[in-house]
Structure formats: structure tokens, C-alpha cells
């Protein structure tokens, strides 16, 4: 049976990663969390003081209203130092993210990283480096990959493309509940502002802006249950595999 490539794109905090992980496990495919890769670069930049707070006229707006400017030249020089990998966690049944050999799955999910990741993801040299890695990971098919530009840039010829969305308020509440469940501090209003800010930045950036591919199936999961979503995805997967088999 031919293994297909599955591209799942969409807005932040709409559950793309969770559904992609579950689908990959269900069908026996490899899962690649591209968002975790951009978050890992962001974590590296934060840890190495590659963000500088600015007064009026700064480059990027961070959480809490502070202006942020990225040390672009410094990050460009240090990109070769950044190695991102995924290792399967048998306890959770899902892959964990490692930055230069260090487990950072928890660290990259904080609000600090969330409020800085979008401007990092707009940098052409960051996207070029990570897209090349992603294409190599999925070259043979049998992969589920989620992000912002998988169906439009990374795998424009993917056999199955899904574009996921939900209202900003629903996504903010999900993110709030997720952080609280992990015992982390969370403020709903701050999260909602972050969600809306990331939507704007992701959709308006010059390089690989977030958009629904012409041949992508739209999934608005604002009012869907997890089980209903899983069933919908499996049905679309089976249809795509059958269609690919007929073409082979």
C-alpha cells in the first residue's frame, strides 16, 4: 500500500499538533511537529539573549506590550549551532522535541516562547533552513506534518492537505486550559491577545504566509469533539490513500 504525505496547516492553538500526532499513531506514520522546530529556534534565541527590548519604534511587539528586536545577524551566524531532533516517548506514545540533545518539550510550550515565535518564523534564513530539514524528513512519504506552510511550501504536492481553524476565543480557552492542566501560570486575556497577534503576523508575513492551499480540506473544529475530529480525519485519510492507490 502506497504511503502518502499528510500536510496539516492552520492557526495557532487549534489542536493541529494533537490531531497530527494521534493520526500518525493511528495509521503507523511518522509525525513531525514543525511548530516545535520554530519554537526550538525561538528558545535558543531567548536563551542566548538574541532578543532585545526596545522603546518606541522597536521592531516586534512582544507579550505584555514590550517591543522586541531580534538580533538577526547574531541568529543567522548561530543557526548552524541549532540541531533539532525528535525522539519517540513510549510513555506518551508521542515524539518529544530535543534541542541540541536536550529535552525541551516543556520549555518550548511556555507563553514566553509563544509570544516570540511568530517574528522568528518570519525570518527567511530560519524558514529556509527548517523547510529543507522538513522536506528531507518527509521525502519518502508515510509522514504527517503540521505547521503553517506545509501544504503550500514544504509539500505542495501532498496527497492529503487539511487546513484547521477555530475561533480565537475557543483557541485561547483551550490554550488556557492546557497550561493550567500542566500547573503553569496562565492569563486568559493575555493568551487571547497572543492568539490574535500570532494570527495577524502569520497571515501577513512576507515569507510563506499562513493561507489555506487551494486543494486543502477545511476543518473548523470550534464545536467538534475530539472523537468526532478523529473520525473525520480517518475518513479523509482512507479516501486519500484509496485515491493515491488508483493513481499508482
N, C-alpha and C positions, 0 to 999 in steps of 0.2 A: 504494500500500500504506500503510495507516494506521500511523503511528509511535506506539509505546506508551511508557509511562513504566515504568522498571525501578527498583525500590527494593531495595537490598541492605543489610540490617542485621545486627548480630551483635556478638560480643565483641571486645575489643581483640586485636590481633596474630594474627588468624585468617586474614589474607590477603584481607580484603574489598576493599581498595583495588586490589590487584594484579589480582584477578579482574574487578573492575568496569572497570578500565582496559582489560584485554585484551578483555572482551566488547564494550565500546563501540567499540574499534578494529575488531573483527571484523565488527560489524554496521553500522558507519558512524554511530553515535550520538555525542552529546556526553557527556563524562564530567565529573561534578562531585564532587570529594572534600570532603565536608562535614567530615570529621575534620580535614583540613588547615585548614579555616576556624577551627575551635575551637583548633587548635594555634597558628594565627597570632595569635589574640587572646591566647593564653597567652604567646606570645613577646613580644608588645607589652607585656603586664603585667610580665613579668620584666625587660625592658629598661628599663622606666620605674619600677622599684622599687615596684610595686604589690602585692608580696608582702612580708610582714614576718615574720621568725622570731619565734616565741613560746616561752615556757617552758611549764610545766604549765598546762593549761586553754586552750591555743590552739585555734583554730578547725578547722584542717585538718592532717592528718598527711601530711607530705611524705616523699620518699625519704630513707633513712638515719635515720629516726626523728625528724626535726626537725619541730616543729609549725609550721604555716604559717597566717597570717591574710591574707586578701585585703583590700586597701583598696577595698571595694565602692563607696563613694561616688566615690572617685577614678577607678575604672574606668568607672563609669556616666557621669561627666562627660566622659571622654575617648573613649567609644565612637564619637562622630561623626568622630574623627580616624582611625579604623581603616578602611582600604579594602583589601579582599581581592579579588584577581583571579587568573585562570588564563590562561596562555599556552602554546600548543602548542609542544613542543620537537621539532623534526624529527629530531634525533639519536637521541632515545629513543623517538619515536613516541607520547609521552605528554605531558599537560599539566604544567607546573611552576606552583608557587604563588608569588604575589607579594604582599608586604605593603607597602602604600604605595609601589608601584613598584619595590620591592627584591626580587630573587630570594631566597627563604628556604626553598626546598625542602629543603636540607640542614639548616638551622638548626632547623626545626620537628620534625625526626625524632630529636633528641638525647634522652637519658634525662632531662635536666633538664626539658625541656618535657613529656615523657611523665609525669613524676611530679607535674606541676602541672595538667595539662589537665582532669582529671575535676572538681575543685572549681570551675574556671572554667565548665565546661559545665553546672553545676547552677544557675547564676545566671539567673533568669527574664529579665532585660533583655538578657542576652547571647543566650540562645536565641531570644527574640522577634525580635531584630534579624537574626540569621543565618537563621532559618527564613523570614522574609519575603524575604530575598535568594534563598534556595534555591527557594522557590515561584515566584519571578519567573523564575529561570533555567530551570525545567522546565515552564513554563506551556503550551508548545506541544507537549509530548511529544518523542519522539526523544532521550531523555536517560537515562543510567544514573547513579544517585546512591547513594552508600553512606554509612552512618553508624550512629547508634544509634536514631533515631526516624523514619526516612524513611517506612517503611510504616505507622506508627501515627499520626504527627503531620503530617509535611511533605506526603506524598502518600498519604493513607489510601485513595484510590481507584485507586492504581497497578494497571495490568493484570498486572504480574508482581512478586511480592514474594518475596524469598529471605531466610531467616534463617540466618546462618552461625555455626558454633561448632566448637570443638576443645578437647581437654583443656588445662588451664592449663600443664601440663608441656610439651606439644607446642608451644604458642604461645610459651612462654618460650624454648625452644630455637630456634625459628625467628627470634625477635627477636634472640637472642644471635648466631646465625649471620649475620644481616643486618648487624648493627653491626660485627662482626669483618670481614666482607667489605668494608665501607666504610672499614676502617682505624681504627675508633673503639673506644675503651675499652669493655669490657663485662664484667659480672659476672653469671653465670647466676642465682645466688641472689637478687641484688638485682632482676633482671628478673622472676623468678618472683613475688617479693613484690609488685612493682609491678603485674603482671598480675592477681594475686588481689585487690589493693586496688582496682584500677580496676573489676574485675567487681562488687565489693560496692557501690562508690559509684555506678556507672552503673545498677545494678539497684534501688537503694534511694533514689535522689534523688526529691524531691517533684515536680519538673517533668520531664515526658516521660521517665520511667524506661525503661531498656532492657528490652524484652519482645518476644516473638515475636507478631506480628499473627496474629489468628485464621485469616486466609486466606493466610498466608505458608508457603512450602515450606521445610522444614528441611534444611540441608546440613551434616552433620558431616564435615569434611574431615581429621580426625585421621590417617586412614590412606589418604587419596586421593593419587594422583599429580597433578601439575599438568595433564597431558594429560587424565586421567580427569575432572578437575573441569571443564576447558574443554568437553569433550564433553557432560557433564551439563548445563551452563549453556546451551549452544547448543540442545540438545533442548528444554529448558524455554522458551527464548526463542521458538523456532519454534512451539511449542504455543500460547503466549500470543498471538503475532501472528495465528495462524490463528483462535483463539477471538475476538479483537477484530474481525477482518475479518468474521466471521459476524454479529457484533452490529451492525456499521456499516450 
